[in-house]
């Protein structure tokens, strides 16, 4: 299973349980996606300032097929 992905989103997460975040794709400009806020945790490199935060986005579990 891959590790967390870096994403940038609002420091104060919306109350509805979803946040719109920018995800770096590794090549190109990245993309914006709406993700469940419970999949986000502050990344250690976030400085605690500003209206946006740097998060670790945990990928959803993908069940393997037999």
C-alpha positions in Angstrom: 0.0 0.0 0.0 1.4 3.4 -0.9 2.3 5.9 1.8 0.6 9.3 2.3 0.4 11.9 -0.5 1.1 15.6 0.1 -1.9 17.9 -0.5 -2.6 21.6 0.2 -6.0 22.6 1.5 -7.8 24.9 3.9 -6.3 25.1 7.4 -9.9 25.0 8.8 -11.6 22.0 7.4 -15.2 22.3 6.3 -17.9 21.0 8.7 -19.5 18.9 6.0 -16.7 16.4 6.2 -15.2 17.1 2.7 -12.3 19.4 1.7 -11.1 20.6 -1.7 -7.3 20.0 -1.9 -4.6 20.5 -4.4 -2.5 17.4 -5.0 0.9 17.4 -6.6 0.9 14.8 -9.4 4.7 14.6 -9.5 4.7 15.9 -13.1 2.8 18.7 -14.5 0.7 21.1 -12.5 -1.1 18.7 -10.2 -4.9 18.7 -9.7 -7.7 19.6 -7.3 -9.9 17.0 -5.8 -12.6 16.8 -3.1 -11.6 14.3 -0.4 -13.0 13.2 2.9 -11.5 15.4 5.7 -10.9 12.3 7.9 -8.2 11.2 5.3 -6.2 14.4 6.0 -3.6 15.0 8.7 -1.2 17.9 9.1 2.2 17.1 7.6 5.2 17.8 9.7 6.5 20.4 7.2 3.4 22.6 7.7 4.5 25.8 9.5 1.1 26.5 11.2 0.7 29.9 9.5 -1.7 31.1 6.8 -5.1 30.1 5.6 -3.8 26.9 3.8 -2.1 23.9 5.3 0.0 21.1 4.0 -1.5 17.7 4.7 -0.8 14.1 4.3 -3.6 12.5 2.4 -4.0 8.8 3.2 -5.0 6.8 0.1 -8.2 4.8 0.4 -7.7 1.1 0.9 -8.1 -0.9 -2.3 -9.2 -4.5 -1.8 -7.1 -7.0 -3.7 -8.9 -9.4 -6.0 -8.2 -13.1 -6.0 
